[in-house]
Amino acid sequence: MFMLYIHVGLCMLSFAYENIALKKPAYQQYPYTGPGPANHLVEASNAVDGFKTNLSVWGGQCVLSDNDKQTATWWVNLTSILSIHHVTIYYRTEVYGWGPHSSFPSRFLGFSVYVSNTTDILQGTLCYKDTNFTLESVSPMFNATCPLHGQYVIFYNERLTGVTYPDGYSAFAYNELCEVEVYGCLTPGQNGPDCSTTCPDSNCRYCHNETGSCLRCKPGYHGHRCELECVNGQYGDGCENVCGQCADFSQCHHVNGVCLSGCNPGYTGKGCTQTCEPGTYGYECGEKCGQCEDQSKCFHTNGLCLTGCRNGYHGDLCKTLESPKALCDVSNSWQSSFYGVLMVLVLAVIWIGFLMVYIVILRKLKRRTSNNNIQMENSNSYITHIETDDHVIVSESYMELRNFRNDQDNYESIDFI
């Protein structure tokens, strides 16, 4: 009788809500790759095709994951964030029936169902986690009430290494789902048993389908009835985002984070989250960097040149020219150095020239001395020859010449007197 009431209640809820997962995009982590059925018989979309008359893999209505895996994940994308009331799962039974003697209940044990706005279960909300079922108590059809809002409904199971699981659990994880039905409101923003009511609080984004209490506020609001705006430099969904470099945090828009009073020096963009482009700095990035050695090292807030200035400039911002005297001193110093080097080179050339002239003169003197020696040797040889061979002739000539000179001297003396 109790099971009858549950069945009737589920039927009434099914009439009130629609299956918002029907024919929506589906995915599984490890598709089946072993021998046996063709891929189209076990693909992920089979679990949301609306058919559950044949819970055998050969019927083409079930999804089958690969063997020998530690995790098994399957999800359906509702394509938008919708109000969910409950989830119904039909597991694979094959033709052998369902019971402790079958291998399929052991694969179903320990499963979890998550509702999330992403495909990451860590960012989602746990709808149901099996911790109580056994091989004798688990059923091939399961229903879990999940009064949540989300875009993804995720089936997950695991058999991790180093973890001890209860008796009856399979050695590996599987997702052998023949149909997953997600009942809720088909249109975003609809709530209530007949999906015709809206949340009572104007700033409430999602509210409980049955109680009407707000589950999540619209971006920029918080509080029990979402009556409070985000403050203290925070904004957005759940007031979880931090404003950028606004000149006045109190002027950061609580919904979208736009800085209404502008940015601090060095930042730009609507949310003041971007730094100035290289070569610019200051308020609204309107200042040009000075003569920095490296323009990319010009600090974006105050224009400081972090690697120093180019030649001819000084100061923290490298915008001040060197003084004319300093430039003149630098020029004179350079010129002095240049002329000093030039003078040294000229003197060196002159010294080398004198040295070469000296060497040439010395060589000529040596050559002339050598020639004179040779002539003297030849003359001595000639005189010796005359003295030896023509001694008589030389002697006579010498006597005649001497007599002639004596006569001349006497004649001149007489004539003078």
C-alpha positions, 0 to 999 in steps of 0.5 A, spaced: 500 500 500 505 504 501 509 503 494 502 504 491 501 511 494 508 513 492 507 511 485 500 515 485 504 521 488 510 520 482 504 520 477 501 526 480 508 530 480 509 527 473 503 530 470 504 537 474 511 537 471 514 536 464 520 531 463 525 537 461 531 532 459 527 529 453 532 529 447 537 534 450 544 533 449 547 528 453 555 525 454 558 520 458 566 519 460 568 513 457 563 510 452 563 502 451 569 500 446 569 492 447 566 487 443 558 486 442 553 491 440 554 497 435 556 504 438 549 506 436 546 501 441 549 504 447 551 511 446 549 517 451 543 520 448 539 513 449 538 515 456 534 521 454 530 518 448 524 517 451 524 510 450 524 505 456 520 499 454 527 494 453 532 495 458 537 490 455 543 493 451 540 490 445 534 494 445 538 500 443 535 504 448 540 504 454 547 507 454 553 503 456 560 505 459 566 502 458 569 496 462 575 496 468 574 504 469 574 507 476 569 512 475 563 513 471 560 519 469 554 521 465 550 528 464 544 531 460 545 538 458 538 542 459 541 548 455 539 553 460 538 554 468 531 551 469 527 549 476 528 542 477 523 538 482 525 531 481 529 526 477 527 518 475 532 513 473 531 507 470 537 502 470 539 496 465 536 489 467 537 485 461 533 479 460 536 476 466 531 480 471 533 484 477 536 481 483 542 479 488 543 473 482 544 479 477 551 483 476 547 489 474 545 491 482 552 491 484 554 496 479 548 501 481 550 501 488 553 507 491 551 512 485 550 520 486 546 525 482 548 532 482 545 538 479 550 544 477 550 550 472 557 547 469 559 539 468 564 539 474 560 536 480 565 539 485 561 546 483 554 543 483 549 541 488 548 534 491 541 531 489 542 524 492 548 519 494 546 512 495 549 510 502 544 505 504 542 500 498 544 493 498 544 488 493 537 486 496 534 493 497 536 496 491 531 497 485 532 498 477 527 504 478 529 510 482 526 517 484 530 522 488 526 529 489 531 535 488 528 542 488 534 545 485 535 550 479 541 548 474 543 546 467 546 540 468 544 533 471 549 529 472 550 521 474 556 519 477 559 513 480 566 511 482 570 505 485 577 508 487 583 504 488 585 504 496 578 505 498 574 500 501 567 499 499 561 495 502 559 488 500 556 487 494 559 493 490 562 491 483 569 492 482 569 497 477 564 503 476 559 503 471 553 508 468 548 503 465 542 507 464 536 506 460 532 512 461 534 519 466 528 523 466 528 530 469 522 533 471 521 541 472 519 547 469 521 548 461 521 555 461 526 559 465 523 563 471 517 559 472 516 555 479 511 552 483 507 545 482 504 548 475 510 552 473 505 558 473 508 562 479 514 567 479 518 568 486 515 573 491 521 577 492 523 581 486 530 580 486 530 573 487 533 569 481 531 562 483 526 560 489 523 553 492 518 550 487 514 548 493 515 553 499 517 559 494 523 561 499 528 564 495 534 559 493 539 564 490 538 572 489 539 576 482 546 578 481 548 584 485 543 582 491 543 578 497 539 577 504 534 573 506 529 576 501 534 579 496 533 586 499 540 588 500 545 590 494 552 588 494 557 593 498 564 594 500 567 593 493 563 587 491 558 585 486 555 580 481 552 573 482 552 572 490 556 578 491 562 574 490 566 578 485 571 583 487 571 590 484 577 592 480 581 599 481 575 603 482 577 611 484 571 610 489 569 603 491 562 606 493 561 607 486 562 600 483 556 598 480 553 592 485 550 588 479 556 588 473 562 591 477 562 598 472 566 603 476 562 609 475 567 614 478 573 612 473 579 608 475 585 609 479 591 611 476 594 606 471 588 602 470 583 602 464 576 599 462 569 599 464 571 595 471 578 598 471 581 591 471 586 592 465 593 596 466 595 601 461 598 599 455 606 600 455 608 607 454 602 610 458 601 611 465 597 615 470 589 617 470 585 614 464 592 612 461 593 619 459 600 620 460 606 618 456 612 615 459 619 619 458 625 617 455 626 610 459 631 606 457 626 600 456 619 603 455 616 597 457 619 598 464 615 604 465 610 603 471 603 604 469 601 608 475 606 613 476 611 613 470 617 611 474 622 608 469 624 602 473 631 601 468 633 608 468 633 613 463 636 614 456 642 618 455 641 625 455 635 625 460 635 624 468 630 624 473 625 619 476 620 620 470 626 621 465 623 627 462 629 632 464 634 634 459 641 634 462 644 641 463 647 645 457 654 645 461 653 638 463 652 637 455 658 641 454 663 638 459 661 631 456 662 634 449 669 637 451 671 631 455 670 627 449 673 632 444 679 633 449 680 625 449 679 625 441 685 630 440 689 627 446 689 621 442 690 624 435 696 628 438 699 622 440 698 619 434 702 625 430 708 625 435 708 617 434 708 618 426 714 624 427 718 620 431 718 614 426 719 619 420 725 621 424 728 614 426 727 612 418 731 618 416 736 617 421 737 610 419 737 612 411 743 617 413 747 612 417 746 607 411 749 612 406 755 614 411 757 607 412 756 606 404 761 612 403 766 610 408 766 603 405 768 607 398 773 611 401 777 606 404 776 602 397 779 608 393 785 609 398 787 602 398 787 603 390 791 609 391 796 606 396 797 600 391 798 605 385 803 609 389 807 603 391 807 600 384 810 607 382 815 607 387 817 600 386 817 600 378 819 607 376 823 609 382 828 613 377 822 617 374 819 619 380 825 621 383 827 625 377 821 629 376 820 631 383 827 634 383 825 638 377 819 640 380 823 643 386 828 646 382 823 650 378 819 652 385 826 655 388 827 659 381 820 662 381 821 664 389 828 667 387 825 671 381 820 674 385 824 676 390 829 680 386 823 683 382 820 686 388 826 689 391 
